[in-house]
Amino acid sequence: MTIVDTPERRQLRELTRAFVTREVLPHLDEWERAGEVPRDLHATAAKIGLLGVGFPESVGGSGGDLLDSIVVTEEIIRSGGSSGLVAALFTHGIALPHIVAACGDKAGSAAAGPQHLIDRYVRPTLAGTMIGALAITEPDGGSDVAGIRTCARRDGDHYVVNGSKTYITSGVRADFVTTAVCADFPGSGTLSLLVIEKGTPGFTVGRRLEKLGWHCSDTAELSFTDVRVPVANRIGPEDTGFLAIMQQFAAERLSLATQAYATAQRCVELAVKWCRERSTFGQPLASRQLIRHRLAELHTRAEAARAYVHDVAVRVAAKQPVVTEVAMAKNVAVAACDHVVDAALQLHGGFGYLRDAEVERHYRDARILSIGGGTTEILNEIIAKGMGL
Ligand SMILES: Cc1cc2nc3c(=O)[nH]c(=O)nc-3n(C[C@H](O)[C@H](O)[C@H](O)COP(=O)(O)OP(=O)(O)OC[C@H]3O[C@@H](n4cnc5c(N)ncnc54)[C@H](O)[C@@H]3O)c2cc1C
C-alpha cells in the first residue's frame, strides 16, 4: 500500500514546495549559521495552514492525518529543505500529540479533557506564536525511558520538579516543554508528563549544544530545581506517561523514517544533476556505465525505502498493531539514507566536502536519524521481540 496522491495531497505538496522555495531556501544558510530558525517562520507556516497539518481543527490545527504530515515532511526535504529544518519548525509534532491525545483523538474531535492545556499551549503553537519542545532524554541516558530520574513530588495543587534533561530539540527557543517526570523515586518507571513553562522559577535553559548536523535546529540542556508546576499542567492521569510516550513513538519514528528516505531521494537527485554536468577525461560522468549503475542502485534503495515506509504508515493510520513494522521502517529508511548520502557525496568529489554543496549538509544532518526517536539498536531489540526472540 502507498499513500494515495489525492488532489488534496497534490495541493499540499504544491503549497509546501512554494513555502520552501519562497520562505526557506533564500535564508537556510543564514539559519544554519545562526543555529536556529526565526520565530516568524512558524507564524508564516501557520498562516498558510502548513504548521497545523495532522492536527484537528478543533484544537487549532488544519486537519489531515499522519499521512498528510508525511507528505509535508517529504516535500520539504525534496524541495531543498532539510531534516534539520523539519526538526526545528515541526518540533510541535513531538511536543503536542500527548496533550491532544489526552484530550481526545489527534485525528478526531478532541472535545474532552483538560481544555486549558489546549487553549494555553496547543492553539498558540499551531498558530505559530508559541514554540513547544519534548523533553524525555536525560544526561544519564535516553534509550532507557523507564529509567528517567527527573522527579515530580506532589505538594498540594503543584508538583515540585527536580532533575535535568539534555539534547532537547528547540529547547533554546521553546516557551514550554512537555516533560517526562517520574512520580515516585528516580528510575522507578512510574512516569507522568507535565507541561513546564519557560520563566517558571527554577527552570533554566542551559547552553546551546553544538552539533555535527541539524545546525538550524537549536538543541539545549534543561535543568529543574524545585520548579513548581500546577497539577493542572499534568497531561492525562498520573503514571500514564510511559504509555503515552510509547503510543506517540510511532508517529515520531515514521517522521524520522520519512526524513531519511526523502533525504536519500534528494541526494540521488543532486547526484544525478552533478553527474550530468561534471565531465572527467572528456566525458560527462553520467555517460559511464559504472556511474549510471551506481545512480540506479542508489535510486532503487531510496524508492524501496519510501515504498516500505508508506506501506507501514498506511497501516498505522488504519490503526493496525504494527509496532515491529514501524521499527523496521525506520531502520530500513535510515540504512538506505546512510548509504545514499555517503555515495552521493563521493560522486560529487571534492565539491561534496564543501559547505557550498547541499549534499554536504544532508550528509551531516542524516547522522542523527539512526540515533533520535529510538536508536537502530533499540529498534532492533523491538524487532527481535516481535520475532519472538
Ligand atoms: C540532535 C538531537 C536532537 C534530539 N532531540 C531530542 C528531543 O527533542 N527530546 C528528547 O527527549 N531527546 C532528544 N534527543 C535524544 C535522543 O533521543 C537520544 O540521544 C537517543 O534516544 C539515545 O539516547 P542516548 O543518547 O542517551 O544513548 P544511550 O541510551 O546511552 O545509548 C548509547 C548507545 O548504546 C546503544 N544501546 C543502548 N542500550 C542498548 C541495549 N540494551 N542493547 C544494545 N545497544 C544499546 C544505543 O543504541 C547507542 O548506540 C536528541 C538527540 C540529538 C543528538
Ligand as a Chemical Component Dictionary entry (heavy atoms), coordinates in Angstrom:
data_LIG
# 
_chem_comp.id                   LIG 
_chem_comp.type                 NON-POLYMER 
_chem_comp.pdbx_formal_charge   0 
_chem_comp.three_letter_code    LIG 
# 
loop_
_chem_comp_atom.comp_id 
_chem_comp_atom.atom_id 
_chem_comp_atom.alt_atom_id 
_chem_comp_atom.type_symbol 
_chem_comp_atom.charge 
_chem_comp_atom.model_Cartn_x 
_chem_comp_atom.model_Cartn_y 
_chem_comp_atom.model_Cartn_z 
_chem_comp_atom.pdbx_ordinal 
LIG C1  C1  C 0 20.251 16.456 17.714 1  
LIG C2  C2  C 0 19.481 15.666 18.733 2  
LIG C3  C3  C 0 18.161 16.006 18.998 3  
LIG C4  C4  C 0 17.441 15.316 19.980 4  
LIG N1  N1  N 0 16.180 15.741 20.316 5  
LIG C5  C5  C 0 15.581 15.213 21.407 6  
LIG C6  C6  C 0 14.357 15.769 21.905 7  
LIG O1  O1  O 0 13.799 16.718 21.344 8  
LIG N2  N2  N 0 13.819 15.230 23.035 9  
LIG C7  C7  C 0 14.407 14.183 23.697 10 
LIG O2  O2  O 0 13.859 13.756 24.714 11 
LIG N3  N3  N 0 15.558 13.621 23.237 12 
LIG C8  C8  C 0 16.166 14.131 22.128 13 
LIG N4  N4  N 0 17.344 13.590 21.672 14 
LIG C9  C9  C 0 17.922 12.455 22.373 15 
LIG C10 C10 C 0 17.859 11.136 21.620 16 
LIG O3  O3  O 0 16.529 10.674 21.569 17 
LIG C11 C11 C 0 18.807 10.180 22.348 18 
LIG O4  O4  O 0 20.123 10.603 22.093 19 
LIG C12 C12 C 0 18.596 8.741  21.947 20 
LIG O5  O5  O 0 17.365 8.258  22.416 21 
LIG C13 C13 C 0 19.703 7.837  22.509 22 
LIG O6  O6  O 0 19.863 8.033  23.871 23 
LIG P1  P1  P 0 21.325 8.303  24.461 24 
LIG O7  O7  O 0 21.960 9.379  23.658 25 
LIG O8  O8  O 0 21.224 8.521  25.914 26 
LIG O9  O9  O 0 22.148 6.975  24.179 27 
LIG P2  P2  P 0 22.237 5.705  25.134 28 
LIG O10 O10 O 0 20.905 5.275  25.543 29 
LIG O11 O11 O 0 23.257 5.988  26.194 30 
LIG O12 O12 O 0 22.857 4.635  24.121 31 
LIG C14 C14 C 0 24.232 4.683  23.703 32 
LIG C15 C15 C 0 24.454 3.600  22.647 33 
LIG O13 O13 O 0 24.213 2.316  23.220 34 
LIG C16 C16 C 0 23.218 1.626  22.482 35 
LIG N5  N5  N 0 22.403 0.869  23.420 36 
LIG C17 C17 C 0 21.718 1.353  24.492 37 
LIG N6  N6  N 0 21.086 0.367  25.123 38 
LIG C18 C18 C 0 21.348 -0.762 24.445 39 
LIG C19 C19 C 0 20.967 -2.135 24.590 40 
LIG N7  N7  N 0 20.164 -2.534 25.562 41 
LIG N8  N8  N 0 21.425 -3.027 23.696 42 
LIG C20 C20 C 0 22.248 -2.648 22.698 43 
LIG N9  N9  N 0 22.629 -1.360 22.486 44 
LIG C21 C21 C 0 22.184 -0.445 23.351 45 
LIG C22 C22 C 0 22.433 2.690  21.761 46 
LIG O14 O14 O 0 21.803 2.177  20.606 47 
LIG C23 C23 C 0 23.521 3.691  21.435 48 
LIG O15 O15 O 0 24.185 3.288  20.290 49 
LIG C24 C24 C 0 18.057 14.247 20.658 50 
LIG C25 C25 C 0 19.379 13.879 20.364 51 
LIG C26 C26 C 0 20.092 14.593 19.436 52 
LIG C27 C27 C 0 21.543 14.229 19.205 53 
# 
loop_
_chem_comp_bond.comp_id 
_chem_comp_bond.atom_id_1 
_chem_comp_bond.atom_id_2 
_chem_comp_bond.value_order 
_chem_comp_bond.pdbx_ordinal 
LIG C1  C2  SING 1  
LIG C2  C3  SING 2  
LIG C2  C26 DOUB 3  
LIG C3  C4  DOUB 4  
LIG C4  N1  SING 5  
LIG C4  C24 SING 6  
LIG N1  C5  DOUB 7  
LIG C5  C6  SING 8  
LIG C5  C8  SING 9  
LIG C6  O1  DOUB 10 
LIG C6  N2  SING 11 
LIG N2  C7  SING 12 
LIG C7  O2  DOUB 13 
LIG C7  N3  SING 14 
LIG N3  C8  DOUB 15 
LIG C8  N4  SING 16 
LIG N4  C9  SING 17 
LIG N4  C24 SING 18 
LIG C9  C10 SING 19 
LIG C10 O3  SING 20 
LIG C10 C11 SING 21 
LIG C11 O4  SING 22 
LIG C11 C12 SING 23 
LIG C12 O5  SING 24 
LIG C12 C13 SING 25 
LIG C13 O6  SING 26 
LIG O6  P1  SING 27 
LIG P1  O7  DOUB 28 
LIG P1  O8  SING 29 
LIG P1  O9  SING 30 
LIG O9  P2  SING 31 
LIG P2  O10 DOUB 32 
LIG P2  O11 SING 33 
LIG P2  O12 SING 34 
LIG O12 C14 SING 35 
LIG C14 C15 SING 36 
LIG C15 O13 SING 37 
LIG C15 C23 SING 38 
LIG O13 C16 SING 39 
LIG C16 N5  SING 40 
LIG C16 C22 SING 41 
LIG N5  C17 SING 42 
LIG N5  C21 SING 43 
LIG C17 N6  DOUB 44 
LIG N6  C18 SING 45 
LIG C18 C19 SING 46 
LIG C18 C21 DOUB 47 
LIG C19 N7  SING 48 
LIG C19 N8  DOUB 49 
LIG N8  C20 SING 50 
LIG C20 N9  DOUB 51 
LIG N9  C21 SING 52 
LIG C22 O14 SING 53 
LIG C22 C23 SING 54 
LIG C23 O15 SING 55 
LIG C24 C25 DOUB 56 
LIG C25 C26 SING 57 
LIG C26 C27 SING 58 
# 
